Amino acid sequence: MEDLLSQVRSILSGTPARWQNLAETFPAGLFAQPPAPAQWSALECIQHIIDTESLFQSRIRAFLAGQDFPGFNPDREGTHPGPGQTPAAMAASFARIRAKSLVSLAEVTPADLDRRVRHQELGPVTLREMINEWAAHDLNHTVQAERALMQPFIRASGPWQVSFKDHVIEE
């Protein structure tokens, strides 16, 4: 991949605006609605991204210091959106935390990408792999949230539901 750091910075820089747009335009009730039992709502997706944002910052520091780091289990270590937390407030919080992450990412040079440490569960990993995972993680959970937001509309679209077969989350 050409200029990985630049590409990942672009993705990571754009994600907060995407979330802010979703939070400002979609009703809060729709944001909180899980797409199916045991599936994350859009609100839970953004909470997870907020939970992991400081994790990515600490992992960059670990790589640069040559230190191994533990895994993260969102089911055990993640938090749930608190009562009264609005999508807009959460998106704004995410944007503030992401700005700090981008400062941390700016410290990484192309020469650092092959630094290797040990992840408690995955074994040896490189900074290059972790940075790729960060971009994929951002896109994955944003798409996951958008799919959650789609579900009531897909279910109510009658015969057009077939048009959305790749996006249906089974109840």
N, C-alpha and C positions, 0 to 999 in steps of 0.2 A: 504494500500500500504506500503510495507516494505521500510523503510528509504527513505521517500519522498524527503527530502532535497538532498540526494545523487543522486537520479534518476533525479530530476529536474536540478540539476547542470550539469549532464551529457548531458541532452538535450540542455540546454541553452549554454553549452560550445561548443557543436558540430554544432550548427546552423550557426555561422559566417563562418566556413570553408565550409559548404554546399553552402552558398550564394556566397562566394568567388570563389568556383569552378564553379558554374553556370555563374557568371559574367565574368570569365576568358575564358570560353569555348563557350558560346553562343554569336552570333553576337548581337551588341547593338541594331540594328534595330528590331530584334526579341524580345528582352527584352522590348522594348517600345511599341510593338504591342498589343493592347487590344484583348482579345480572342473573344469578341463580344461587341456590343454596350452596354454601361453602365456597363461594367465589367472592373475590374482592370487588367492592364498589370502587368507583373512581376516587372517592374520598380516601378509601383505604390505600389505593395505589399511591396517591400523593403523600400520604403519611409515611408509607414505606420508603419513598424516595427521600423524604426529609430524614427519616431514621438512618438511612444508609449514606447520606451525604457526608456527614462528619467521619464516617467509616472510611470513605474513599480518601479524605484528607489525611487521616492517620496512616493509611496504607502507603500513600506517597511518601510521607515522612519515614515510614519503616523501610521502604525500598532504598531511599537516599541514605539512610543510616546503616543499611545492611542488616536489619533486624527482621526476624521471623514474626509472623502475626497469626492470631487465632482466626477461626472461621466465624461466621455470623449466621445464626438461625433466626429468620424473621418471626417464626411462630413463637419462639421462646424469648427472644431479645427485642423484638419490635414493639412498638406502642400502637395504641388504637386512637383514632381521632377522639378528642375530648368533647364533652357536651358543649354545644354552643360554638365550636370551631367552624367557621365558615370556609367554603372553598376559596374565596378571595383572600381571606387572612392566611390560609395555609399556603396558597400560591405566592403571596408576598413574602412569607417566611422562607419558603424554598428559594426564592430569588435572592434574598439576602445571604443565605447560607451558600448558595451556588457561587455568588460573587467571590466569597472567601476561597472556595474550592478552585476557582479559576486562577486566583493568585498562587495557590499551591502548585497547580499544574504548570504555571509559567516558570516555575523553578526547574522543571524537568527539561533536560537537553536530549537531543537524539542519542548522544553517547550513553545516557542513563538507561535507555530502553532495554538493554540486555542485562541489566542488573537482575540478579536472581536471589530470591529468599524462599523460605519455606512457609507455605500456608498449612495450618494445623490439619486440615482435612484433605486438601488437594495435593500436598507435597510441593516439590519445587515449582515455582512460578516466576515468570519474568514481569518486569514493569510493563513491557510492551503488551503482554497478554492481559494484564490487569487494566490497562488503559483502554484496550479494545473492549474488554468486558464492561467497563464503565459506560462507554458509548452505547453498547448493545443493551445494557440494563436500562438506561434512560429511555431509549426508543421502545424497548419491550413494555415497560410499565406505562408509558404514555399511550401506546397502542392498546394495551390491556384496558386502560381507563376509557378510551374512546369506544372500544367494543362493549364495555359495560353500559356506557351511555346510549348506545344504539339499541340495546335489547328491547325496551318497551316499544320502540318504533317498528322494529323488525316484526315483533309478534303481532302488531296491530296492522301490518301492511297487507293482510289477506293474501291473494294469489301472487303478489309480488315477493313474498317471503323467499321463494326459490332464487331470486336474484341475490340474496344475501347468505346463501348456504355456507360460504366460507367464514362468515362472521357470527353465526348463531352459537350461542352458549346454551347447551341443553340444561333444562331444569331438573 
